Every structure is written in structure tokens, then in C-alpha cells.
């Protein structure tokens, strides 16, 4: 085995991305070339497709397209508008109610679809015009939605949690439950940041029992019931996360049909959009597994982990180095690709500094959140830029305070792991 070959192939992967190849193509091509360099021709050509087959032969992967489809069906049914309007109505007269409502609506939508992009796009289409109208400016308007959208992968269900569970053989149900308290904590911090962000815009006065609010609540009740159904059935052990994904698809589809917000063309658009997103994720997973398998074969993760642990300063320095590397990776890697590459490297480090698998799973997912909004290529930034026209520079400025809060939470769950572990422990 040659560590230098592993580093060389990693540099090739980065170069292929820089020249514009899709991430999954860069991963697959680099992994195949790497195996051709370090193995004989027959072993490389037979081993590569075998790794691909093993990567796809995982039952839990079925949950990913199911939760993606749930999000696309909700987008087509207009559920995002209902969520935003009812949350904004009940935000009352607090200053910056529109900003707070944006974060809360992202949080509720996150508890349904498990996708950061779907959350940001669905809420952003409704919220950004109102945020602009209320005088928040380009940076804050786009920043609130882009950052709020990242809650979609921390508040369960979460596609990265499913992927982490598969990679590390950790219970996905336990991961979902473990993400609830950190997710609510981060959403609360985001709301406080929005609340005290200038300008202090007050919502129109709403009296208790206002009929407009009651009407909005009745219209959104079906959607608002889904998050407790998802979490409750997993917590009670009635369904697995995969089964809950199927239940969610049926629920949002029937709800949209009953409310006459869905028809066959809308369902077809939801299905094709969900299929495209799911295929993209599956290609990343398959070729990401091939790339990670090559790096592990060359002992790159073990070597890097040993180097991090050898740095003077103890566990705190090791955790800080992990955070810094994640911040750097987030600047040019999509979150799923980053997860696939980083878990083999950082899992030994996390174990060495005393992190339990559930704690490191949430730690890594928060790092994925940061990747979603890290300039210059955070995918949420491009999503919001596409739907609103807000420049990437303004969006980058708007998300910086939220990135700071996410970094603080990463340290908190390291020093106080019960933030993650308390609720899963209640399931036993």
C-alpha cells in the first residue's frame, strides 16, 4: 500500500471538480484510476463494480427517495405557503415577526421532508418577497432562508442521518431521536438571531381568537400534524424510518388530493423532480463509497486520524481541527460527498476523543449544515440565488452569523453530549 498514491488520487479528485466535472463523476473516475494503480487489472475491474453493487444493496437507502418525494409533493401542493402564513400569523406583534416566522416555518417543514434544499426552496418562494417588503434587505432576507433551510437535515427525518447510519452501522431511528433536541436548540438560536436583527419590524396587531388566524390554522392543520406523527411513530417503535418515509408520501399525497391542491400533472412533476434528486444522491452515495473504499485501502483515513491525534493540545485541539477541516471542505464539496469522504477519516478521531457514535453523528450532520451554506459553493446559496436573484455575495454575508451559531453548537454537543443522548436514552 502506498499512502502517496492515496494523496495523489485525492488531489486528482479535487482537480476534476475544479475543471467542472460533476462530483460523482470525479469520485468514480478517481477511485477507478486509484485501484488500477495499486491493484492488478483484473482485481481493479472486477472489484470496482462489486463495490458499487454492495453500496446499493442496503435496505435503508429506500428511505432517501421516499423522504425526497415527500418534499417534492409538498412543494407542488403549496403546503409551504400554508406553513409560513400560519406561523407568521401566530408570531403576533413581536419585532421582526417575519424573520422569526421564516425560521419557524423552515423548522416545521424540516420535520417533514428531511431535505435542506427542499426546505429552503419551498419556504423561500413565499418568505423572501415578504422579507424584502418588510425592509430586511437582500443579505438578511436570503440569509434567513438559506440558513433556516439547513434545519432540514438536523431536525428529523434527515437524509444525511440515514447515510451516516448506513456508513457506521448506527441505528437510524436513534439518530432521528438524537437530532430532536439539538435541532430545536439551533432553531431557537436562529429565531433569537432573527428577532434581534435590525430592522425591528412589527407585524400588524393580531387579537386573540382572530378569525383569520383560525382559518389559516385549519387550512394548515393537516401539514402541522405530520411532524408529530413521524417522530411519534419512530419514538414509540411502531415504524422504522423507512416505513415512516412511505407513510409520509401517502399522507401528503392524500392530503393534497383531498384539499384539491394536487392533480395528476402536479403529481407527475413531483415524481420527476424527486427522481432527479434521488438519482443524484444515489450516484453520490455509490461513487462516494467507491472513493472512500479506495482511501481506506490506502490507509489515508488512518494516517490523517493519527496525525490529528498527535497534534499537541489534547482532545479540544483535535475537535477544533475537525471543525476547521469541515469548514474548509464545505467551501467546495456538496454535503453528501463531504459526509462520505470525512466519516472514515474522522470516526477514529471522534472515538479517540470520547464521542459516542450518536454524538459524532449529530456533530457531523451540523458540519453538513455548514457545508450547505458555506461560500462559495454552498448548495443552499445557489438554491436561494436561483429562486430570488439575490447575489451570492449578499447571501454569503447573510449566512455568516448562522454559521457562527452552528460552530458553537458543535462545541456544545462535544462538551455536553447529553444534549444528544438524553432523548434517545428515554426510549429504553
N, C-alpha and C positions, 0 to 999 in steps of 0.2 A: 504494500500500500504506500502511496506517495501523497503526503499532505500538500505538497506543492501543486500536484495535479488538481486537487480539490479547490485550492485557492484560484488557480488559473481558470478552471471551469466557472467558478463563481464570478470572476471578472468578465468572462465571456458572456455570461447571462446578463450582467449589468450593461455591457456594451450593446447587446442585441436589443435591450429595452430602449437604450438611448437612441438607437437608429430608427426606432419606431415599430418594431415587431410587437404583436400582442404578447402579454406577459406569459400566457400558457404556451405559446409557440417558443418563446425564448427559453422557458423552463424545459420543455420537452427536447428541443434541439440540443441544449447544453448537456442535459442528462445523458442523452443517447451518445453524444460525442465523448463524454467523460467515460462511459462504460466501454466504448470502443478503444479508448486509450489505455485503460487499465485491465481489460479482460481480452480474451481471445475473441475472434469474430463470432463464432457460434454461440458462445456464452452470452455475449452482449446482445445479439439479435434475438435470441430466444428469451433471455431474461427480461428485456425491456417490455415486450407485450405481456409477459407473465405478471410483472409489477402493475401494469395498467389494469389487468383483469382483477387482481387482488384488491386494487384500490376501489374498484366499483362494486365488488361483491360484499357490500356492507348494508345490512337491512336498514340501519338507522339513517342512511343517506336519503331514504324515501321522504323523510320529514322535510328536507330542504325545499323541493319543488312544491310540496303541499303548503308550506307557510308563504312561499313566494306567491303562489296562486291566490291565497287568501288576501294578500296585499293588493294584487292587481284587480281582483274582483271588487274590493272596497274602493279602489280608485275609480273604477268605471261606474260604481253605484252612487258616487258623490257623498260617501259617508264622511270623508274628511271635512267637508263643509259643515255638516251637521255637528261633528265633534267640536270644531272651532267655534261655531256660533253659540252652542250651549255653554261651553266653558267661558267664553267671553261674557256672555250674559250674566253668569253667576260670579264672575270676578268682581262685580259690583263697581263701586266708585274708587277702588284703590288706585293710587297713582300708577301709571304705566300698565293699566289693566290689559291692554292689547298685547304687550310684550309678555306678561305673565301668562295670558291665555294661550299664546303661541307655544310656550314651553309645555304647559299642561296638556294641550291638545296633542303635541308630539309624544308626550308620555303615555297618554291613553292609546294612541294609535300604535305605539311601540309594543304595547301589551297584547297586540292582536296579530301583527304580521311578521315580526322578527327581522325586518329589513330596514337598514338605515336609509337607503336610497328612497324606498317607497314612502317612508315616513316623511322625509324632507320634501319630496316632490308633492305628496298629497296635501300636506298642511301648507307648504309654501305657496301653492297656487292660490289659496284663499287668504293666507295671512299677510304675505308681502305687500299686496296693494293697500291693505288697511294699515299696516305699519308705516308705509310711506305717507299715507294720508294723515296719520297722526303725528308726523314730524320726526320719526326716529332716524331718518337718513338712510343712505344706501348701506353703509357698513353695518350699522346695528340691525337693520331690517333683515339683510341677508345672513348676518352672523347668528341672530337668534334662531332662524330656521335651520341653517346648516348644523349648528351645534345641537339644537334640540333634536334633530334627526338622528344624531348618534345614539340617543337613548334607545333607538330601535334594536341595538344589538346588546344592550346591557339589561334592560327590563325584559324578562322572558315573555314569550318564546324568543330565542336568539339563534340565528343560523351559525355564527361563529362558535357558540357554545356547543351546538351539535357537532361541529367539526372538531373542536377541542376534545369532546368526549370520545369521538371515534379514534383520534390520534393517540390519546393517552389511556384509553380504556377506563374512563371515568363515567359514572352514571350521569346521563344527560338530564334525567329528572332531578337529581340532586343539584346539578349545575343550575337548572332553571330556578329552583327554590333559592339557591345561594345568591342569585343575582337580584332578588327582590329588594332586600334592604339596601345594598349599595346603589341600586337603580333609583329607588325612592329618595335616598340621601342626595344623590347627584342631581336629580330633578329638582329637589328643594333648593339646593345651592344655585342652580341655574335660574330658578324663579326669583330668588333673592337678588341675584345679579340683575335680572330684568327689571325687578321692582325698583331698584335704586339707580337704574341707568337713566341718564338725562335724555330727553326732556321728560319732566314729570307730567304725563298726560293723564287726565282723569276721564273715566268713562262716564256717559250720561247716568244720571241718578236712576237707580232701579229700586222700586219699593218691594218689600216682601210680598210674595204671592202675586207678583206681576204676571198677568196672563200671557204676555209674550214669552217670558221665561218658561212658564209651564208648558206652553205649546212646543217650544224648542226642545225641552226635556223629553216630552212624549215622543217627538219625532226621532230623537237620538237614543231613546231607551234601549232599543234592540242592539245597537252597537255597543253601548256602555255596559251591557250585561255580559258581553263576550269575554273581556279580560278576567273577571272573577270565575267564569266557567272554565277557562283554560287553566288558570292557576289552581283553582279548587279541585278539579278532577285529577290533576297531577299530584297535588299535595295529599289528597285522600287515597291515592293509589288506584283509582278506578280505571285510568287510561295511561298508556305510555305516551311520551311526547309525539311519537309518530302517529298514534291513533288520534291524539288531540289535533294534530295537523289536518287529518282527514275530516274530523268533526268540525273544525273551523271553516274549512272550504264549504262543506254542506250548509253550515249555519249562515255564512254571509251570502251564499248564493240564494238560499230560500228566502232570507230576509229581503234581499234586493228584489226578488221576483214578487213577493207579497206586497212590498211597498211600491211596486211598479216602477222601479228605478233601473231594472235590468231587462234587456231583451236579448234575443239570440245574437244580433250583431255585437252588442256590448260584451256578452259572454265570450264571443269569438276573439274580440280584441284583448280581453283579459287573459284568455288562454294563450294566444300567440305571444303577448308580452311576457307572461310568466314563463313560457317555454324558452324564449330567448335568454332571459335572465338565468334560468335554471341551467341551461346548456353552458352558458359562460362560467357559472360557478362550478359545474361538474368538470369542465375542461381544466379549470384551475386546480381542482382537487386532484384529478388524475395525474396531470403532469407535475403538479407540485409534489405529490407523493413520490414520483419518479426522481425528481431533483433531490428531495430530502433523502431518499434511499441512497442515492449516489454519495451525497455528502457524508452520510452515516458510514457508508462502506469505506470512505477515505478517512474516517475519524476526524473530520473537520469539527463537528459539534463538540466532541470530547476535548479536542485540543483548545478550542476557544473557551469552553467552560473552565478548563483547568487554568487558562491564562487569567480569566476574570477572577477566579477564586484565589489566585496567587498575588493579586494586587494588594498591597498593604492597606489596612484600614478596617478589615473585618466585614461582616455581613452588610452593614449600611452602605459601604462603598460599592459592594457587589450589586446591591439593589439599585443604587444610583447609576451605575454603569449600564445595567439592563435598561433602565428608563431612558438614558441618553441614546443607547443604540436603537431602541424602539422609536424614539423621536426622529432619529436620522433615517431609519427605514421607512417611516411613514411619509417622508418627503418624496419618495419615488416609487413605493410599492403599494399596490392595492391590498386591502386589509386581509383578504383570504390568503393571498400569496404570502404576505408577511407572517401570518399565523403558521402556515405550512413550513416555512423556512426556519422560523425562530423557535418553535416548540422543541425540536430535537436539540437545539443549542442551549436554550435557557432552562429546560426542565431539570437537568442535573444541577444547575446553579441554584434554582429555586429550592430543590430538595436539600442542598447543602446549607442554605441559609435558614432552613426551618419552615419553609412554606409547605402547607399541605396541598395536595392536588387541586382541591376545590378553591383554595385561596389563590393559588397561582393561575387557575383558570379564569377567575374574575379579574385578577391583575392583568393577564394577557388580553382579555376582552376590552378592558379600559384602554389598553395600548392600541387595540384595533380602532376604538372610538377616535383616539387622537389621529390615527392614520387617515380616517375618513375626512378630517378637516385640516390636515397638515398642508400648508403651502409647500410647493406649488401645485401638487397633483392630487390633493385630497378629492376623492370622488364626489363627496357631498358639495364641495365648492363648484365643481363642474356642473353638477345637477342643478344647483340654485342659479348659477350663471346662465344655464340653458333656458330655465323657465322664467327668469326675471330680467335678464340683461344686466344685472349688477356685475361690475367688473371684478375679475379675480383678485385684483389688488385691494379693493374695498372689502371683499369677502374675507380675505386673509387678515385684514386689520380687525374686522368684526369678530372673528373667532378666537383671537389671542387670549382674551380673559377666560374663555371657556376652557381652552387648552390648559391654562394655569390651574383651574379648579380640578380638572381631570388628573393632572400630575399630583396634586395634593392628595386626592383620593387614593391614588396608587400607593403613596407612602402610608396613608391611614390604614389601609387594609393589611399592609405588612406589619405595622406596629400593633394594630388591634384586629387580629384575624377573626374575632368573634363577630365583627360586622358581617362577615361572610358566613361563618359557621353556625351562628346561633339558630337561625330558622331551619336549616336542614336537620340540626340535632333534634328539633321538636317533632320530626317525622317518625322517630324511632319509638 
